[in-house]
Structure formats: structure tokens, C-alpha cells
Amino acid sequence: MKETESGFTLIGLMVLAIILAIGTIPFMLRTSCGCGGPAGNEASAFASLRTLSTVSEQYLNRFDTYPVTTPLATLEATGYVDSNLGGGSKSGYDFVFVGTATAWSCTAAPTTPGSTGKRYFFVDESGVIRWDGAAAATVASPAID
């Protein structure tokens, strides 16, 4: 009498892996790429503000001034940020950067509040990122821990 082996075949395991991978794509799109979920967009906005804080200081060290005239476009033209952020909009958030020779600030607001993001952000030359859940964040808003 011939014994039969139980278990999965290699092909069966591969089919299962493909099905699981396809099933996770919508979740990954919503949470990580900034193309669907508020949490992913907020994470992207936070990262963009951290980038702006860093590159603004680099710009100051290189040119002895913060970018003043169209600061985001200036940071893009000098190679410090990509064209999306340089254009003032990235991953469901709109960025407004205001600068003088000695100080700057930037706000990030959801393009569609409640849909593309739920929180508003603020950062200035101090490098402290602040947030507000209902309106534009300011220097008086609580800092993100």
C-alpha cells in the first residue's frame, strides 16, 4: 500500500503568497505612499517639514541668509527640495514658507481637511515642529514629541 504525504506543495505555497501579497496592496497604498490615507499624508508632511528645517539651515550656511523671495521655489532651484515640495504641495498637504534674511516659518495644511490629513503643522528656524487638530498651527501650538 502506498503512503501519501500531507502538506503544501511548492506551487500551493507560491499561489498563497501571491494572493496574500495582492491582498495587502490597498492597505500599503493607504498608509505609506501618501495617496489615500490621512496618516500616511501626515507622516509625509512631517518628514517634509523636517527636510525644510534642515535645508533652510544649509541654505543659510551657504548664502548667509535664509531664502526670502519665493522660498520654496528658491530651495527647489538650488537643489535642496524636489519639485513637488518646491511647488508648495506634496502628499495631500499645502506648504506655505515665509522667510526673511534672519528668520523663517512654514505651515503645512491638509489640501482637503479631514480627507487628505487631519492635523495642521508649523515649523520655524527653531526646528520644533508643532501641530493643531482644528486650525492652522502656530508657534504657540504644542510641539510634537
N, C-alpha and C positions, 0 to 999 in steps of 0.2 A: 504494500500500500504506500502511496506517495504522500509525503507530508507537504502541506502548504505553509508558506511563510506569511505571517501577517505583518502589516506595517504599510508605510507610504512608499511609493515608488519615487524615483528621482523626478520623473515628469510630473507626478502629482504634487510634489513639493514646489516645483517651479511654477505650476499653474496657481497654486495657493499664494505664493509670494507675489506674483503679478497681480492677482485680484486684490490683495492687501495693499499693494503699492498704489494701484489705481484708486482705491477707496480713500486713501489719505490725501490725495491731491487737493480736493476742495478745502480741507482743513488747513493745509500748508499755505494755500493761496490767501486764505482769510487772515492768517496770523503772522506771516513772515514777509510777504512781499509788498505790503502796503497797497494792495489792490483790492481790498474788500473789507477788512476789519479795522475798527477803530483802535484796537490795542496795537496792532502792527503799525498803523499810521502814527500813533503817538510815540512808539518806540523810534520810528524813523525821524520824527520831528525832534525828539530829544537828542538823537545822535547828530542831526544836522545843526542844532544849536551848540552842541559840544564842539563840532567842527568849526563853526563860525567863531566861537570863542578862541580856539587855538589859532586859526589862520589870521584872525584880526591882530593878535599879538605878533605873529610872524610878519605881517604886513607892516606893523608899527616898527619892528626892529629893522626891517629892510628900508623903509621910506621915511622914518622919523615922524610919521603921522598915521592916524587911522584913516581908512578910506572915507572920503567925505561926499563927493558928488557921485550919485547912484552907486552906493557902496557895494551892493550885491553884484551888479554888472561889472564893477571895477575888480572885485575879487575873482569873478569869472575870467575877465580879460587877462588878469595877471597869473592865471592858472591855479588859483587857490581853491576854487569850488567848481563843481560841474555846471552844465548849462541849465539843468532844472532848478537847482538852488539859486544860481545866478539870475534866473528869470523870476525868482520870488515865489515859486510854487513847487512843492515836492510832496509826493505820497499823501495827498489829501489835506495838506496844510499850506497856508499862505504866510509868507515871511515878509516882515517889514523891518528893514535895517536902517537906522538913523545914526549918522556919525558926525562928529566934529573932529578937529585935529587931535583933541586930547581925551575924548570920551565917545562911547557908542552904546547903543542898545538895539536889541532885536526882539520882536514879538513873533510868535507863531500861533495862528488861529486856524481852527478847522475850516476847510473850504465850505463844507456843509455841516454845521454844528449838530452833534448827535449822531451823524451818519458816518462822516469820514474821521471824526475824532470827538472826544467828549471833554477834553481839557485844553486850556489855553496856556501858553508858555511865554516866558520872558527871560532874557539873559542880558547882561551888560558887561563892561570891561572887568568887573569883579570875577566873572566866570561862574557865578552862582546861578543855576537855573531854577526859576520859580514857576509856580503854576496856579491856576484858578479853574474851578469847575463850572463857573457860571458866566464869567465875563473876561475881558482881556486881562491877562496877568500884568502886574507892575512890579516895581522894585519893592513894594510893600507886601506882595503876595508871599505865601510860605515857600520856603526852599524845598526842593526835592531832596530827600535823604539819600 
